Every structure is written in C-alpha cells, then in structure tokens.
C-alpha cells in the first residue's frame, strides 16, 4: 500500500484537536498537530486548526485519503463540532470517514489495567477500563464515587485522563499525569487498518450517552384570566 495522508479531529473534551498523519504499510506518523484546550470555542478553533496542520505539512485537502474523528463520549455541543467537520470534509473531498471512541485515544497505550476518565460535567465522568490497550468495558457515564466502586470490582490499578485528575481523591487510584486528552497518534493508529484496507467510510455516530442539556420548548401553557 502506498503511504497516504489522513486528517484526525477530536472535540469530545476541552481539547480541540486536529492532526495530519501519514499512514504507512507498518505504522503511523503524525506530521503536524494543533491542540488547544478551550471548552467554549470548539466551533471557532477546529476548522482553522485543520487548515493550519495542512499548511504546516505542505499538504492540500485534495492530498487526503481519509478523515478520522473521535466519536466521544463527550458533551453534546462540543462533540458534534468534530463530527460535523469530519463529515463535511469527507463529503466535499469524496473520501471515507472513520470513527474512533475518544476514550480509546487515551487508553490505547495503557499497560496495566487502567481506568480512562474524561470530564462529563454535572459532577460526572465518562469512563472505560483498558488493559494493554484493549477496552474491557463499554463507555459509560457515572458519578466518580460509583466509578470508584466499579473500578475496585474490576481490579483497576491506575487511572488516566482529565476526569481522573479532577476526581483523583474520590477515585482513590494512582493517576498518570499525561495524557489528559485523546492523543491524535492513538486515534490514527486505531483507524489505520481500515485506511490501509480501503474500508468504505462509516456514518459518524456520536457517543453522547445522555440527553443534551438543551431541549425543545414544550407547548405554551394557557394563561388563565
């Protein structure tokens, strides 16, 4: 297989991530990246970050072979930015889109049995358990105290991610300081086999795990005289 370029995007956490990666026959190399931590500016930051990584690597959109996007779990508003951006790129360029669980981008390189946790707001965390890079549990959202009990049941020995750092006192696990957010190299590696095989593109279905905060207003109540 000839070497190909892919763009990787993720906005499931406060880290707005874009990277340009080269997929070779036996590996993945990130050629350029932009990661900005700003939970309130996903929409403003992601598209310029994609442009920036292309320019830095001397590449053009037409050079891309695929788009890889983090599927979450993540808060509704931020998460959809990467998915809309990825889908738009795929449609415009006529290239496949592939999704990867964003938690996998943190747990892919875990060695021992590790809890991966990101901040879900509302005093909750998105989480899953990994061992040697393999995910052992489905992504879920719970309060930290509930996760701590489950982690003890699963014999978890360490934790990683922004959520683990934020609630380290409740989780009562040794916390690895880095990475705090999904790693673009890991997201690219997790999609690389599909890229190499030329698998047809996928519908990018977000992992929200709960309803968005914003809801449509109900019918107006009658005003009594």
N, CA, C and O of each residue as an XYZ file, in Angstrom:
900
protein
N       0.825     -1.190      0.000
C       0.000      0.000      0.000
C       0.864      1.246      0.000
O       1.790      1.330      0.806
N       0.606      2.223     -0.868
C       1.381      3.462     -0.817
C       1.044      4.247      0.440
O      -0.054      4.115      0.980
N       1.983      5.063      0.911
C       1.725      5.899      2.078
C       0.635      6.912      1.739
O       0.608      7.464      0.639
N      -0.269      7.152      2.701
C      -1.362      8.095      2.475
C      -1.474      9.046      3.658
O      -1.019      8.745      4.762
N      -2.085     10.198      3.409
C      -2.292     11.205      4.443
C      -3.738     11.183      4.908
O      -4.663     11.043      4.109
N      -3.913     11.324      6.217
C      -5.257     11.431      6.787
C      -5.276     12.622      7.746
O      -4.243     13.023      8.281
N      -6.459     13.171      7.948
C      -6.610     14.203      8.965
C      -7.405     13.613     10.121
O      -8.361     12.865      9.915
N      -6.999     13.960     11.339
C      -7.622     13.454     12.564
C      -8.207     14.628     13.329
O      -7.524     15.632     13.535
N      -9.461     14.519     13.755
C     -10.093     15.582     14.532
C     -10.793     14.987     15.747
O     -11.332     13.882     15.690
N     -10.776     15.737     16.848
C     -11.470     15.307     18.057
C     -11.857     16.547     18.858
O     -11.042     17.447     19.061
N     -13.123     16.581     19.312
C     -13.583     17.685     20.158
C     -14.481     17.162     21.272
O     -15.394     17.857     21.718
N     -14.220     15.935     21.720
C     -15.036     15.310     22.758
C     -14.706     15.819     24.156
O     -15.465     15.586     25.097
N     -13.585     16.509     24.296
C     -13.137     17.042     25.582
C     -12.836     18.527     25.389
O     -13.025     19.036     24.284
N     -12.378     19.242     26.415
C     -11.990     20.637     26.202
C     -10.832     20.813     25.220
O     -10.590     21.929     24.761
N     -10.120     19.753     24.891
C      -9.013     19.835     23.928
C      -9.560     19.762     22.502
O     -10.136     18.753     22.095
N      -9.372     20.837     21.760
C      -9.768     20.877     20.350
C      -8.561     20.409     19.543
O      -7.544     21.099     19.481
N      -8.676     19.243     18.931
C      -7.518     18.564     18.346
C      -7.682     18.371     16.849
O      -8.716     17.903     16.372
N      -6.624     18.747     16.110
C      -6.529     18.440     14.681
C      -5.106     17.987     14.408
O      -4.155     18.557     14.941
N      -4.959     16.966     13.582
C      -3.624     16.464     13.249
C      -3.625     15.930     11.829
O      -4.640     15.451     11.322
N      -2.464     16.025     11.204
C      -2.252     15.402      9.894
C      -1.308     14.241     10.106
O      -0.200     14.420     10.611
N      -1.744     13.039      9.720
C      -0.946     11.835      9.945
C      -0.698     11.118      8.633
O      -1.528     11.144      7.724
N       0.452     10.482      8.550
C       0.792      9.655      7.396
C       0.662      8.192      7.793
O       1.299      7.740      8.745
N      -0.159      7.460      7.066
C      -0.349      6.040      7.316
C       0.508      5.275      6.320
O       0.324      5.380      5.107
N       1.444      4.506      6.852
C       2.328      3.697      6.017
C       1.933      2.232      6.127
O       0.971      1.893      6.817
N       2.669      1.372      5.452
C       2.347     -0.056      5.480
C       2.490     -0.648      6.869
O       1.844     -1.648      7.182
N       3.328     -0.047      7.710
C       3.575     -0.655      9.020
C       3.527      0.326     10.181
O       4.035      0.021     11.260
N       2.929      1.494      9.986
C       2.876      2.424     11.096
C       2.138      3.701     10.761
O       1.583      3.864      9.674
N       2.149      4.615     11.742
C       1.518      5.918     11.606
C       2.483      6.976     12.119
O       3.078      6.815     13.185
N       2.636      8.055     11.365
C       3.488      9.169     11.781
C       2.674     10.450     11.704
O       2.128     10.773     10.649
N       2.586     11.179     12.798
C       1.889     12.461     12.795
C       2.842     13.530     12.268
O       3.922     13.742     12.819
N       2.428     14.198     11.196
C       3.260     15.208     10.548
C       3.037     16.608     11.115
O       3.946     17.437     11.081
N       1.853     16.878     11.628
C       1.556     18.189     12.210
C       0.359     18.045     13.124
O      -0.490     17.179     12.912
N       0.285     18.894     14.148
C      -0.837     18.828     15.083
C      -1.112     20.207     15.662
O      -0.225     21.057     15.747
N      -2.359     20.406     16.057
C      -2.776     21.572     16.812
C      -3.707     21.077     17.900
O      -4.708     20.421     17.610
N      -3.389     21.384     19.151
C      -4.241     21.020     20.282
C      -4.413     22.265     21.140
O      -3.446     22.771     21.710
N      -5.636     22.755     21.231
C      -5.936     23.940     22.040
C      -6.996     23.562     23.060
O      -8.058     23.055     22.700
N      -6.709     23.808     24.337
C      -7.656     23.473     25.392
C      -8.543     24.684     25.654
O      -8.105     25.677     26.234
N      -9.787     24.586     25.221
C     -10.758     25.676     25.395
C     -12.153     25.082     25.233
O     -12.609     24.858     24.111
N     -12.821     24.831     26.335
C     -14.108     24.142     26.308
C     -15.215     24.980     25.689
O     -16.298     24.459     25.419
N     -14.970     26.276     25.454
C     -16.027     27.154     24.956
C     -15.840     27.571     23.506
O     -16.625     28.368     22.993
N     -14.812     27.047     22.829
C     -14.525     27.563     21.489
C     -14.265     26.458     20.469
O     -13.496     26.657     19.529
N     -14.891     25.305     20.639
C     -14.673     24.214     19.690
C     -14.988     24.651     18.253
O     -14.209     24.401     17.334
N     -16.134     25.302     18.077
C     -16.560     25.681     16.743
C     -15.642     26.690     16.088
O     -15.440     26.646     14.875
N     -15.084     27.599     16.870
C     -14.207     28.627     16.328
C     -12.804     28.116     16.037
O     -12.113     28.661     15.176
N     -12.376     27.073     16.744
C     -10.984     26.644     16.677
C     -10.707     25.489     15.731
O      -9.612     25.415     15.174
N     -11.659     24.586     15.526
C     -11.316     23.346     14.846
C     -11.003     23.533     13.366
O      -9.974     23.048     12.898
N     -11.853     24.214     12.625
C     -11.603     24.373     11.185
C     -10.280     25.096     10.912
O      -9.531     24.656     10.039
N      -9.957     26.195     11.626
C      -8.645     26.813     11.428
C      -7.492     25.881     11.793
O      -6.424     25.953     11.186
N      -7.698     25.010     12.776
C      -6.641     24.070     13.155
C      -6.386     23.055     12.041
O      -5.240     22.684     11.786
N      -7.453     22.609     11.379
C      -7.280     21.692     10.250
C      -6.504     22.381      9.136
O      -5.595     21.788      8.556
N      -6.854     23.621      8.834
C      -6.118     24.373      7.809
C      -4.646     24.518      8.197
O      -3.759     24.396      7.352
N      -4.395     24.779      9.481
C      -3.025     25.003      9.945
C      -2.160     23.758      9.805
O      -1.005     23.857      9.392
N      -2.698     22.590     10.140
C      -1.864     21.380     10.048
C      -1.580     21.024      8.591
O      -0.510     20.504      8.276
N      -2.526     21.300      7.709
C      -2.274     21.064      6.289
C      -1.169     21.983      5.779
O      -0.264     21.543      5.069
N      -1.246     23.260      6.145
C      -0.226     24.215      5.690
C       1.144     23.861      6.248
O       2.144     23.916      5.532
N       1.193     23.498      7.526
C       2.481     23.173      8.151
C       3.163     22.006      7.444
O       4.385     21.990      7.299
N       2.371     21.034      7.007
C       2.939     19.853      6.353
C       3.084     20.039      4.845
O       3.557     19.140      4.149
N       2.679     21.200      4.343
C       2.769     21.430      2.907
C       1.802     20.574      2.114
O       2.088     20.193      0.979
N       0.652     20.270      2.712
C      -0.350     19.428      2.052
C      -1.588     20.243      1.710
O      -1.810     21.326      2.251
N      -2.382     19.702      0.807
C      -3.642     20.311      0.409
C      -4.777     19.344      0.716
O      -4.549     18.139      0.827
N      -5.996     19.856      0.853
C      -7.124     18.950      1.122
C      -7.219     17.805      0.126
O      -7.578     16.690      0.504
N      -6.904     18.059     -1.131
C      -7.004     17.002     -2.146
C      -5.982     15.884     -1.946
O      -6.092     14.824     -2.562
N      -4.981     16.120     -1.079
C      -3.984     15.081     -0.797
C      -4.478     14.059      0.229
O      -3.841     13.024      0.426
N      -5.600     14.339      0.880
C      -6.083     13.478      1.957
C      -6.761     12.230      1.405
O      -7.465     12.273      0.397
N      -6.526     11.116      2.097
C      -7.155      9.849      1.720
C      -8.331      9.494      2.615
O      -9.183      8.697      2.222
N      -8.397     10.077      3.828
C      -9.475      9.746      4.763
C      -9.503     10.772      5.887
O      -8.558     11.535      6.086
N     -10.612     10.766      6.613
C     -10.776     11.603      7.803
C     -11.110     10.685      8.974
O     -11.967      9.810      8.859
N     -10.431     10.888     10.098
C     -10.688     10.119     11.321
C     -11.211     11.075     12.382
O     -10.630     12.138     12.602
N     -12.301     10.705     13.040
C     -12.908     11.582     14.043
C     -13.145     10.836     15.342
O     -13.550      9.674     15.340
N     -12.889     11.519     16.454
C     -13.251     10.983     17.758
C     -14.762     11.039     17.936
O     -15.368     12.093     17.742
N     -15.374      9.923     18.302
C     -16.830      9.812     18.422
C     -17.350     10.153     19.815
O     -18.558     10.109     20.048
N     -16.451     10.494     20.746
C     -16.882     10.697     22.112
C     -16.663      9.420     22.914
O     -15.940      8.522     22.481
N     -17.286      9.343     24.079
C     -18.342     10.204     24.588
C     -17.852     11.602     24.949
O     -16.686     11.820     25.278
N     -18.798     12.539     24.874
C     -18.489     13.910     25.203
C     -19.758     14.725     25.272
O     -20.808     14.274     24.815
N     -19.682     15.930     25.840
C     -20.840     16.821     25.886
C     -21.348     17.129     24.479
O     -20.564     17.237     23.536
N     -22.643     17.268     24.352
C     -23.313     17.359     23.057
C     -22.728     18.454     22.164
O     -22.344     18.181     21.027
N     -22.657     19.675     22.659
C     -22.272     20.807     21.815
C     -20.852     20.675     21.296
O     -20.611     20.861     20.103
N     -19.912     20.359     22.170
C     -18.524     20.254     21.735
C     -18.288     19.072     20.828
O     -17.602     19.198     19.813
N     -18.842     17.927     21.171
C     -18.579     16.704     20.419
C     -19.017     16.814     18.967
O     -18.315     16.347     18.070
N     -20.164     17.424     18.729
C     -20.689     17.443     17.366
C     -19.847     18.295     16.421
O     -19.940     18.139     15.204
N     -19.024     19.200     16.968
C     -18.196     20.041     16.105
C     -17.253     19.184     15.260
O     -17.170     19.372     14.047
N     -16.546     18.251     15.886
C     -15.612     17.403     15.143
C     -16.346     16.510     14.157
O     -15.862     16.282     13.048
N     -17.504     16.003     14.547
C     -18.227     15.090     13.668
C     -18.783     15.818     12.452
O     -18.742     15.288     11.341
N     -19.301     17.021     12.647
C     -19.789     17.806     11.514
C     -18.631     18.192     10.600
O     -18.754     18.140      9.376
N     -17.500     18.582     11.202
C     -16.324     18.953     10.413
C     -15.827     17.769      9.600
O     -15.534     17.905      8.412
N     -15.730     16.600     10.240
C     -15.253     15.402      9.546
C     -16.196     15.000      8.416
O     -15.751     14.674      7.315
N     -17.497     15.024      8.692
C     -18.469     14.647      7.660
C     -18.417     15.609      6.485
O     -18.518     15.190      5.332
N     -18.259     16.908      6.772
C     -18.187     17.897      5.697
C     -16.943     17.687      4.842
O     -17.009     17.780      3.616
N     -15.817     17.407      5.476
C     -14.594     17.129      4.718
C     -14.754     15.887      3.850
O     -14.382     15.884      2.677
N     -15.306     14.846      4.433
C     -15.488     13.616      3.683
C     -16.381     13.815      2.472
O     -16.075     13.340      1.378
N     -17.493     14.522      2.674
C     -18.428     14.752      1.577
C     -17.805     15.630      0.491
O     -17.933     15.345     -0.699
N     -17.130     16.700      0.914
C     -16.566     17.642     -0.045
C     -15.455     17.012     -0.877
O     -15.368     17.234     -2.084
N     -14.607     16.224     -0.216
C     -13.444     15.642     -0.891
C     -13.718     14.262     -1.477
O     -12.896     13.726     -2.220
N     -14.868     13.689     -1.145
C     -15.177     12.350     -1.639
C     -14.275     11.275     -1.064
O     -13.874     10.348     -1.769
N     -13.955     11.400      0.224
C     -13.076     10.438      0.890
C     -13.802      9.833      2.087
O     -14.735     10.444      2.609
N     -13.391      8.642      2.534
C     -14.095      7.986      3.638
C     -13.838      8.655      4.986
O     -12.791      9.262      5.206
N     -14.805      8.532      5.872
C     -14.669      8.979      7.255
C     -14.734      7.764      8.169
O     -15.543      6.860      7.963
N     -13.874      7.755      9.181
C     -13.835      6.649     10.146
C     -13.931      7.207     11.560
O     -13.323      8.230     11.876
N     -14.692      6.532     12.403
C     -14.848      6.963     13.781
C     -14.086      6.086     14.754
O     -13.934      4.882     14.547
N     -13.607      6.716     15.826
C     -12.898      6.020     16.904
C     -13.429      6.558     18.227
O     -13.577      7.771     18.381
N     -13.714      5.689     19.173
C     -14.104      6.136     20.513
C     -12.996      7.016     21.084
O     -11.834      6.612     21.123
N     -13.357      8.210     21.524
C     -12.346      9.142     22.029
C     -11.623      8.607     23.263
O     -10.440      8.886     23.456
N     -12.322      7.842     24.099
C     -11.663      7.244     25.257
C     -10.557      6.283     24.821
O      -9.544      6.141     25.506
N     -10.759      5.624     23.674
C      -9.717      4.726     23.165
C      -8.440      5.497     22.846
O      -7.341      4.949     22.923
N      -8.591      6.777     22.486
C      -7.421      7.605     22.224
C      -6.606      7.908     23.464
O      -5.471      8.374     23.364
N      -7.169      7.648     24.627
C      -6.433      7.756     25.891
C      -5.965      6.397     26.401
O      -4.904      6.288     27.017
N      -6.758      5.369     26.142
C      -6.449      4.054     26.696
C      -5.661      3.142     25.792
O      -5.253      2.058     26.209
N      -5.434      3.561     24.549
C      -4.800      2.683     23.563
C      -3.414      2.222     23.995
O      -2.993      1.119     23.645
N      -2.703      3.052     24.750
C      -1.340      2.703     25.155
C      -1.228      2.332     26.629
O      -0.128      2.252     27.176
N      -2.372      2.108     27.266
C      -2.344      1.688     28.669
C      -1.691      0.316     28.791
O      -1.934     -0.569     27.970
N      -0.869      0.143     29.808
C      -0.146     -1.114     30.004
C      -0.906     -2.012     30.978
O      -1.418     -3.062     30.589
N      -0.978     -1.599     32.238
C      -1.739     -2.379     33.206
C      -3.229     -2.067     33.107
O      -3.655     -1.334     32.215
N      -4.003     -2.613     34.005
C      -5.455     -2.369     33.985
C      -5.713     -0.928     34.436
O      -5.446     -0.565     35.581
N      -6.231     -0.128     33.525
C      -6.284      1.317     33.713
C      -7.677      1.862     33.475
O      -8.346      1.482     32.515
N      -8.110      2.751     34.349
C      -9.346      3.489     34.168
C      -9.052      4.747     33.362
O      -8.188      5.538     33.741
N      -9.760      4.938     32.260
C      -9.681      6.164     31.484
C     -10.922      6.982     31.799
O     -12.039      6.471     31.711
N     -10.740      8.245     32.166
C     -11.882      9.071     32.559
C     -11.724     10.487     32.024
O     -10.661     11.096     32.155
N     -12.794     11.008     31.419
C     -12.839     12.403     30.999
C     -13.992     13.089     31.711
O     -14.906     12.431     32.209
N     -13.944     14.410     31.756
C     -14.942     15.166     32.496
C     -16.258     15.227     31.719
O     -16.289     15.667     30.570
N     -17.340     14.781     32.355
C     -18.659     14.807     31.724
C     -19.519     15.959     32.237
O     -20.693     16.071     31.884
N     -18.928     16.815     33.071
C     -19.681     17.895     33.726
C     -20.744     17.297     34.636
O     -20.828     16.078     34.785
N     -21.549     18.152     35.240
C     -22.593     17.696     36.178
C     -22.026     16.797     37.271
O     -22.738     15.957     37.822
N     -20.741     16.974     37.585
C     -20.062     16.153     38.598
C     -20.077     14.671     38.234
O     -20.207     13.806     39.100
N     -19.942     14.395     36.933
C     -19.871     13.023     36.435
C     -18.651     12.878     35.530
O     -18.038     13.866     35.124
N     -18.311     11.623     35.221
C     -17.206     11.353     34.303
C     -17.642     10.330     33.263
O     -18.441      9.434     33.533
N     -17.086     10.495     32.058
C     -17.158      9.450     31.044
C     -15.979      8.520     31.312
O     -14.881      8.984     31.619
N     -16.198      7.215     31.198
C     -15.116      6.317     31.581
C     -15.218      4.974     30.861
O     -16.264      4.598     30.331
N     -14.091      4.273     30.867
C     -13.997      2.875     30.435
C     -12.702      2.319     31.015
O     -11.809      3.077     31.393
N     -12.604      1.005     31.082
C     -11.418      0.335     31.627
C     -10.667     -0.352     30.492
O     -11.271     -0.967     29.613
N      -9.326     -0.236     30.525
C      -8.461     -0.782     29.477
C      -7.366     -1.645     30.090
O      -6.966     -1.461     31.239
N      -6.900     -2.585     29.289
C      -5.722     -3.365     29.664
C      -4.936     -3.677     28.399
O      -5.462     -4.252     27.446
N      -3.650     -3.281     28.408
C      -2.790     -3.458     27.240
C      -3.426     -2.888     25.973
O      -3.328     -3.465     24.890
N      -4.073     -1.746     26.141
C      -4.654     -1.051     25.004
C      -6.023     -1.522     24.588
O      -6.662     -0.880     23.754
N      -6.503     -2.633     25.144
C      -7.811     -3.166     24.777
C      -8.870     -2.669     25.767
O      -8.647     -2.669     26.978
N     -10.011     -2.251     25.242
C     -11.091     -1.778     26.106
C     -11.844     -2.969     26.674
O     -12.299     -3.836     25.928
N     -11.979     -3.011     28.016
C     -12.634     -4.117     28.703
C     -14.092     -3.841     29.021
O     -14.861     -4.776     29.243
N     -14.491     -2.569     29.047
C     -15.871     -2.209     29.375
C     -16.400     -1.235     28.325
O     -15.626     -0.546     27.660
N     -17.694     -1.185     28.184
C     -18.299     -0.202     27.289
C     -18.155      1.193     27.891
O     -18.125      1.332     29.114
N     -18.064      2.225     27.058
C     -18.047      3.593     27.582
C     -19.319      3.862     28.382
O     -20.405      3.417     28.009
N     -19.173      4.593     29.482
C     -20.316      4.867     30.354
C     -20.138      6.242     30.986
O     -19.069      6.846     30.901
N     -21.197      6.724     31.617
C     -21.142      7.983     32.361
C     -21.745      7.740     33.738
O     -22.868      7.252     33.865
N     -20.970      8.091     34.772
C     -21.403      7.884     36.154
C     -20.760      8.938     37.043
O     -19.875      9.683     36.622
N     -21.227      8.978     38.277
C     -20.571      9.811     39.279
C     -19.255      9.151     39.698
O     -19.156      7.924     39.696
N     -18.258      9.938     40.050
C     -16.945      9.377     40.399
C     -17.001      8.325     41.504
O     -16.269      7.336     41.451
N     -17.850      8.523     42.491
C     -17.923      7.539     43.584
C     -18.428      6.189     43.072
O     -17.974      5.140     43.530
N     -19.354      6.214     42.136
C     -19.850      4.968     41.554
C     -18.764      4.281     40.737
O     -18.624      3.058     40.772
N     -17.997      5.083     39.999
C     -16.915      4.526     39.192
C     -15.831      3.936     40.095
O     -15.255      2.896     39.775
N     -15.555      4.592     41.213
C     -14.543      4.088     42.137
C     -14.903      2.687     42.619
O     -14.040      1.813     42.707
N     -16.170      2.480     42.927
C     -16.607      1.157     43.388
C     -16.476      0.124     42.269
O     -16.019     -0.995     42.504
N     -16.874      0.496     41.065
C     -16.756     -0.417     39.930
C     -15.292     -0.728     39.633
O     -14.951     -1.861     39.293
N     -14.433      0.275     39.760
C     -13.011      0.078     39.485
C     -12.393     -0.913     40.466
O     -11.539     -1.715     40.086
N     -12.820     -0.860     41.718
C     -12.315     -1.823     42.697
C     -12.769     -3.235     42.328
O     -12.007     -4.194     42.453
N     -14.008     -3.352     41.876
C     -14.535     -4.662     41.472
C     -13.749     -5.227     40.294
O     -13.546     -6.438     40.199
N     -13.301     -4.332     39.384
C     -12.582     -4.755     38.182
C     -11.067     -4.830     38.390
O     -10.317     -5.090     37.450
N     -10.629     -4.602     39.625
C      -9.202     -4.689     39.963
C      -8.364     -3.704     39.142
O      -7.281     -4.041     38.665
N      -8.882     -2.487     38.987
C      -8.151     -1.429     38.284
C      -7.012     -0.942     39.164
O      -7.174     -0.799     40.376
N      -5.858     -0.686     38.554
C      -4.667     -0.315     39.320
C      -4.210      1.126     39.106
O      -3.394      1.624     39.882
N      -4.714      1.811     38.072
C      -4.284      3.178     37.788
C      -5.380      3.876     36.996
O      -6.325      3.241     36.529
N      -5.242      5.195     36.850
C      -6.216      5.976     36.095
C      -5.486      7.036     35.280
O      -4.375      7.449     35.610
N      -6.150      7.465     34.198
C      -5.566      8.483     33.339
C      -6.687      9.317     32.744
O      -7.809      8.835     32.590
N      -6.390     10.568     32.409
C      -7.368     11.443     31.785
C      -7.754     12.600     32.677
O      -7.543     12.575     33.890
N      -8.325     13.619     32.050
C      -8.711     14.818     32.785
C      -9.699     14.512     33.897
O      -9.607     15.080     34.985
N     -10.643     13.620     33.632
C     -11.612     13.269     34.661
C     -10.974     12.571     35.842
O     -11.384     12.774     36.985
N      -9.967     11.747     35.571
C      -9.249     11.063     36.651
C      -8.492     12.060     37.512
O      -8.453     11.927     38.735
N      -7.892     13.055     36.878
C      -7.175     14.081     37.634
C      -8.131     14.930     38.461
O      -7.844     15.256     39.613
N      -9.255     15.282     37.878
C     -10.216     16.149     38.572
C     -10.793     15.468     39.813
O     -11.035     16.120     40.829
N     -11.014     14.144     39.725
C     -11.664     13.432     40.822
C     -10.748     12.371     41.438
O     -11.206     11.318     41.883
N      -9.453     12.668     41.455
C      -8.472     11.711     41.965
C      -8.756     11.333     43.417
O      -8.556     10.181     43.804
N      -9.223     12.292     44.226
C      -9.458     11.996     45.643
C     -10.616     11.033     45.827
O     -10.624     10.254     46.780
N     -11.591     11.072     44.933
C     -12.746     10.179     45.035
C     -12.422      8.811     44.442
O     -12.802      7.784     45.005
N     -11.729      8.793     43.324
C     -11.422      7.531     42.654
C     -10.420      6.698     43.439
O     -10.435      5.469     43.368
N      -9.550      7.367     44.185
C      -8.585      6.687     45.051
C      -7.715      5.707     44.265
O      -7.526      4.557     44.660
N      -7.183      6.206     43.120
C      -6.286      5.421     42.284
C      -5.062      6.266     41.942
O      -5.175      7.488     41.849
N      -3.896      5.646     41.753
C      -2.751      6.402     41.240
C      -3.100      6.949     39.854
O      -3.551      6.206     38.983
N      -2.890      8.247     39.658
C      -3.260      8.882     38.404
C      -2.014      9.215     37.594
O      -1.092      9.864     38.090
N      -1.997      8.767     36.351
C      -0.928      9.118     35.423
C      -1.210     10.524     34.904
O      -2.306     10.794     34.414
N      -0.229     11.422     35.009
C      -0.467     12.821     34.678
C      -0.741     13.091     33.209
O      -1.507     13.997     32.883
N      -0.136     12.332     32.329
C      -0.302     12.527     30.895
C      -0.538     11.174     30.214
O       0.002     10.161     30.656
N      -1.330     11.149     29.153
C      -2.037     12.281     28.555
C      -3.321     12.606     29.318
O      -3.887     11.753     30.002
N      -3.763     13.841     29.187
C      -5.022     14.253     29.797
C      -6.183     14.137     28.814
O      -7.337     13.974     29.211
N      -5.858     14.225     27.525
C      -6.882     14.248     26.478
C      -6.537     13.229     25.390
O      -5.394     12.777     25.319
N      -7.509     12.855     24.532
C      -7.243     11.879     23.477
C      -6.035     12.263     22.626
O      -5.869     13.423     22.250
N      -5.204     11.284     22.332
C      -3.935     11.507     21.621
C      -4.154     11.261     20.127
O      -4.625     10.187     19.751
N      -3.823     12.230     19.267
C      -4.086     12.042     17.834
C      -3.371     10.847     17.226
O      -3.916     10.191     16.338
N      -2.144     10.549     17.694
C      -1.450      9.358     17.187
C      -2.261      8.099     17.444
O      -2.377      7.233     16.577
N      -2.821      8.004     18.647
C      -3.598      6.812     19.001
C      -4.869      6.720     18.160
O      -5.217      5.639     17.685
N      -5.561      7.836     17.972
C      -6.767      7.825     17.147
C      -6.434      7.382     15.725
O      -7.170      6.603     15.118
N      -5.313      7.889     15.200
C      -4.895      7.495     13.843
C      -4.540      6.014     13.782
O      -4.918      5.321     12.836
N      -3.817      5.528     14.786
C      -3.435      4.116     14.804
C      -4.654      3.201     14.860
O      -4.666      2.135     14.245
N      -5.677      3.622     15.600
C      -6.869      2.790     15.747
C      -7.700      2.726     14.464
O      -8.502      1.809     14.291
N      -7.515      3.679     13.579
C      -8.223      3.663     12.297
C      -7.335      3.191     11.151
O      -7.819      3.000     10.035
N      -6.042      3.001     11.412
C      -5.081      2.744     10.331
C      -5.394      1.488      9.527
O      -5.253      1.497      8.304
N      -5.810      0.420     10.176
C      -6.104     -0.810      9.442
C      -7.244     -0.595      8.447
O      -7.213     -1.131      7.339
N      -8.247      0.186      8.840
C      -9.351      0.480      7.926
C      -8.874      1.325      6.749
O      -9.301      1.131      5.611
N      -7.981      2.266      7.046
C      -7.432      3.099      5.974
C      -6.646      2.237      4.988
O      -6.826      2.351      3.776
N      -5.781      1.381      5.511
C      -4.950      0.537      4.636
C      -5.803     -0.397      3.775
O      -5.486     -0.650      2.613
N      -6.881     -0.902      4.359
C      -7.726     -1.864      3.645
C      -8.717     -1.190      2.705
O      -9.396     -1.861      1.929
N      -8.799      0.140      2.775
C      -9.760      0.839      1.934
C     -11.200      0.526      2.282
O     -12.064      0.470      1.408
N     -11.454      0.321      3.575
C     -12.813      0.022      4.033
C     -13.731      1.199      3.694
O     -13.328      2.351      3.856
N     -14.949      0.937      3.230
C     -15.874      2.043      2.942
C     -16.081      2.932      4.162
O     -16.037      2.462      5.299
N     -16.303      4.200      3.920
C     -16.489      5.141      5.015
C     -17.701      4.803      5.868
O     -18.635      4.143      5.414
N     -17.670      5.267      7.112
C     -18.706      4.972      8.090
C     -19.518      6.223      8.401
O     -19.018      7.342      8.288
N     -20.760      6.026      8.788
C     -21.541      7.116      9.350
C     -20.985      7.420     10.742
O     -20.835      6.515     11.562
N     -20.684      8.669     11.003
C     -20.062      9.051     12.278
C     -21.157      9.263     13.326
O     -21.754     10.336     13.418
N     -21.401      8.221     14.105
C     -22.463      8.256     15.114
C     -21.888      8.641     16.462
O     -21.054      7.911     16.999
N     -22.307      9.767     17.029
C     -21.715     10.230     18.290
C     -22.127      9.380     19.480
O     -23.236      8.847     19.535
N     -21.206      9.268     20.434
C     -21.487      8.598     21.702
C     -21.835      9.671     22.733
O     -20.967     10.130     23.476
N     -23.100     10.067     22.773
C     -23.497     11.093     23.740
C     -23.689     10.502     25.138
O     -23.309     11.123     26.131
N     -24.269      9.320     25.217
C     -24.536      8.586     26.466
C     -25.608      9.211     27.339
O     -26.080      8.576     28.281
N     -26.003     10.450     27.045
C     -27.113     11.047     27.775
C     -27.694     12.158     26.917
O     -27.088     12.571     25.929
N     -28.862     12.635     27.296
C     -29.545     13.654     26.517
C     -28.812     14.991     26.626
O     -28.197     15.279     27.652
N     -28.874     15.814     25.562
C     -28.249     17.139     25.644
C     -28.955     18.015     26.668
O     -30.118     17.788     27.000
N     -28.228     19.032     27.170
C     -28.820     19.956     28.140
C     -29.975     20.749     27.518
O     -31.004     20.971     28.156
N     -29.787     21.172     26.263
C     -30.808     21.979     25.601
C     -31.909     21.078     25.051
O     -31.622     20.071     24.404
N     -33.147     21.431     25.300
C     -34.281     20.673     24.789
C     -35.250     21.632     24.117
O     -35.274     22.826     24.415
N     -36.049     21.088     23.207
C     -37.033     21.931     22.554
C     -38.094     22.349     23.559
O     -38.519     21.547     24.390
N     -38.525     23.618     23.483
C     -39.572     24.057     24.426
C     -40.881     23.341     24.169
O     -41.211     23.022     23.026
N     -41.623     23.091     25.228
C     -42.925     22.457     25.091
C     -43.978     23.454     24.662
O     -43.686     24.638     24.493
N     -45.191     22.988     24.485
C     -46.265     23.916     24.099
C     -46.503     24.951     25.186
O     -46.304     24.689     26.372
N     -46.934     26.135     24.755
C     -47.204     27.198     25.721
C     -48.387     26.818     26.602
O     -49.377     26.238     26.155
N     -48.238     27.167     27.857
C     -49.333     26.913     28.778
C     -50.418     27.988     28.619
O     -50.134     29.156     28.353
N     -51.633     27.560     28.787
C     -52.739     28.511     28.697
C     -52.647     29.500     29.856
O     -52.323     29.127     30.984
N     -52.933     30.743     29.566
C     -52.926     31.793     30.591
C     -54.337     31.935     31.122
O     -55.269     32.229     30.374
N     -54.483     31.725     32.401
C     -55.814     31.841     32.994
C     -56.181     33.287     33.176
O     -55.319     34.104     33.497
N     -57.432     33.627     32.982
C     -57.875     35.012     33.170
C     -57.802     35.398     34.643
O     -58.135     36.528     35.002
